[in-house]
Structure formats: structure tokens, C-alpha cells
Amino acid sequence: MLAAASAARPAVAAPARFEDSMAQRALACSACHGKEGRAGPDGYYPRIAGKPAGYLYNQLLNFRDGRRHYGPMTRLMDPLSDAYLLEIAQYFSALDLPYGVPAPVRVDPAALQLGRSLALLGDAQRGIPACARCHGDNLVGVQPNIPGLVGLPRDYLSSQLGAWRTGQRRAHAPDCMADIAKRLTVDDISAVSAWLSAQVPAAGSKPAAALSRPPEIACGSASLPAGRQAP
């Protein structure tokens, strides 16, 4: 009888094994940035998988040190050391994952043409360099510190340009992106965000090893502050 009762008892599942790895700890990031950092589904949280490690590291420092403002990110970064932020940046940078299909863009064709022109040619009369001059000929970024722009959601691109323009987002001097964003009109920001978000990176696209030619302007956001450990 006792043997029969024991056999009827359901087996107790073994506790899940805790894997003490960066991959498991990085699951906290996927709640917003999507599985493996591929981008959030709401069009605001950007892709972080495959971004240059120096760029990711700079942004984690910026959130922690008050140059970027988003409460949940700041609270996550506050207790973390430089060395741990670097480890996070290197983990996501090493992920080699395909890009998703961009969301449809519904804008006037003339606006898309303006966006393309600003991204690839800039506007010399207004002192606006082409996005491609710094972010790479294919706009997928440049090692070690310059991010890609294609493959990012339109809402994220627009909000970040707006934040640069209004001073809500800052970088170490010389703050080139703030200078450029302040020369853009609201229509410019809408147009270039729409065009960039509609582009599909070629299969296997990765940040370039170096710029094909020197940038037109100095940019503190593309380098590490003095005393910081390089990726």
C-alpha cells in the first residue's frame, strides 16, 4: 500500500540550473531591447546586438554618468563599475545576428528623397555633413566607437536626434551630434529618420574597420574619455 502511494506521487522537478554567465545576466536587457538585443518590438528600444563595443560602452557610461537620461537605464547602470559595463558592451558587440525586416514607412516621396540626400550627401550650405561620412559608407557603423544607423526604428532615430537638438542627450566635447542636430529642422529629422529606418542592411553587414576618409568634424562622442579603459 505504501509502495503504491509512493508510486502515485508526482515526481518533483529538479530546480532550474543557474548559469552564471553574461548571456544569462544580459536577459535583463532583452526585456526592452528584444531577444539577444535585436531591438524592441515597440519601435523605440534600439538594436544593440553587433554594435561596436566602444559605442555601447560609451552609452552605458553616458546613462550612468548623466549625459543620457532614461530612468530605467540609469537605475540599472548606477551600481555597475566601468569594468562590468565594458563586459556588457563586449558581449552584445560580439553577437552576429541577422537584421529584421524594417517596419513600413508611410511618408511623402519628397520627404524620403530629402532624407536620402541628408544621409548620403549632407547639406554643405548649412554645415550638415552626410551621415555616411561618420557612420560608414554603408551606414552600419565603424569600429570601435561609431554606431550604425540603418536597421534602427524610425521612432528611436527621431527621438534621439530630437534629444540632441534640445540638449536632453549629450556627449563629451566636442559634442558633434548636438551641433549637427541643432542645424536640422523638424522636417529634416522626420525625413532622415524615415529614410534610414527603411533601409535593409545587406546580409552579413558589420561595422567597418575604419572610415574610408577622415571625418569632416571632430567628435567627442566617437572616442573614449580620458582614463577610461578601451574595449
N, C-alpha and C positions, 0 to 999 in steps of 0.2 A: 504493500500500500504506500509506504513512504517512498519507495523507489518510483512508483507510478506518479506520485505527486511531484517528485523532483523532475521527472522527465517532462511533465506538463508545463513547468515554469519556463517562461521565455528567456532566451539567452540574453545576458547583459552585454550590451555593445561596449567594446573597448573604447576608452576615451581617445578622442582625435589626437594624433601626434602633433605636437607643436614643432614647427620647422623654424628654427631661429636663423632666418636668412633675410636679406634685404628684399627679396621678392615677396616674402610674407608681410614684412613691415610696410612695404610700399602699397599694400592693399588699401591702406588709409587714403592714399592719393586717388585710387581708382574710383572712389565714391563720387568724386566730382569730375575727374579728368578721364573717366571711362576706363574700360578694361585695358590693362597694360599701358595706360596713358595715351590711348589712341584718340581721345577727345570726348568731351561730354556730349550727351545727346541733345542738350538744350540750345546749342549754338553759342554759348558764352565761354565755357571752360575749354581752353585750347589743348591741342595735341602737345604732349611733351615727349613722347617716345621718339628717339632718334635725333632730338635737338642737340646741338653742340654742348658738351659738358660745361664749358666755360660760361656759356649763356645761361644755362639752367642754374649753375652755381651763383652767378651774379644776381639772378632774380630771387633766389632763395634768401640771399643776403639782403637784397633790397626790401623784401617783405619783412624780414626780421628787424632790420635797422631803420625802417620808417620811410624809405624812398618810394615804396609802393604801398597802397592802402587797400586792404581787403581783410576784414576782421578774422574770418576763419583761417586764412593763410597765416596771418600774423601770429595768432594764438598757437598754431601748430609749430611755427618756426621759433618762437620765443625761447624755449628751453634748450634748443639744439646748438651744438658747437659748430664752428667753421668746418672742422674735420668731418663731422657727421653730415652736414649739408653737402659737402663735396662728395661723400659716398653716395648720397641720394642722387645727385646730379649725374655721377658717372654711371649709376645703374640704369637710369632712364635713357641716357645718351646711347648706351650700348644696345638698346632694343632695336632690332632691324625688322620693322613690321610694315606691311603694305598700307597705303593711304586708302581711306574710304572714298566713296562717291560723294562729291560735293552736293549740297542742297541746291535745288533750282534757284536761280537768281532772276527776279522779276523787276527789271529796271528798263528805262528807255535806252535804246541802242546808242544814242548820243552820249549818255552817261557812261556806258560801258567803254565807248571809244575814248572818252576823257580819262577814265580810269586806266586803260591800257597805256595811253600816252604818258601819264604821270609815272606809272610803274616802270616803263621801259625807256622813256626819254627824259622825263622830268620837265621842268619849265625854267629855262635859263633866265628869262626876263624877271622872274620872281625869286630867283635864287633857290629854286627847288631842285635838288639832284634827283635823278631817277632812282627808284627803289633798288633797281638791279645793280647800281654802282656799288652799293654796300652789301646787299643781301644775296649777292651772287647772280651770275648771268641767268641762271635758271630759277632764281628766287627761292631756292631750297636751303639757303644758309651757307655760311663759310666758317670753317674751323679757325680758332677754337671758341669764338665768343659771339658770333653773329647768327641770329636765328633765321630760319626760313619763314616765308610769308604765305606761299601757296599751300593749300591744304588746311588753312585756318578758317574757322567760321566767320562769316561776314559781321555778325554782331560783335564778336570778340575784337576783330580788327578795328571796327568803327569805334568801339568804346575805348580802346587803348589809344588810338590817335586823338580822340576827344580828351582823354585824360592827360596826354602830353600837352595838348593845346591849352588846357585850363590849369596846368600845374599840379594836378592830382597825382600824376606819375612823374618821377624824377630819376635822374641818374647822376653819376659823378661827372663833374665838369671836365671837358666841355660837353654840355648836355645837347648833343646834336639833334636828337629826335624832338626835343622840346622846341628848338629853334625852327626845325622844318615844319612841325605840326602847326606852329603859330603862323606860318605863311600859307597854310592851306585854308580854304574856305570850307564851310559846312558841306557844300555841294561837292568839293574836291574829295573830302573824306568819304562821303557816301559813294562816290564813283569809284575811287581806287579800292575801297573795301569790297565793293561788289565785284569788280573785275578780278581781284586777287583770289577771292573766295570761290570763284567759278572755275579757276584753273585746276587741272588734274596733273599732279606731278607724274613724270614718266616713271615707269616701273623701275625699281631699284635706285631711285634718286636718293642721293645722300649729300650732306653739306660738302662744298668744295674744300680742297686742302688749303687753298689760298685765293685771294682776289686776283682776277686776271689783270688788273691795273690798280694803282693806288686810288683810294677814295678821294673825293673832292674836298671833304671836310674832316677835321679831327673829331673823334667821338669817344667821350669818356665811358659811354655805355658798352663799348666794344673792347674794353680792356679791364683788367683786374685792378682794384685799388691797391695802393702801396701796402706791402706787408701781408697781403692775402696769399694763401697757397694756391698755386696753379693746378689745374686738372692734369 
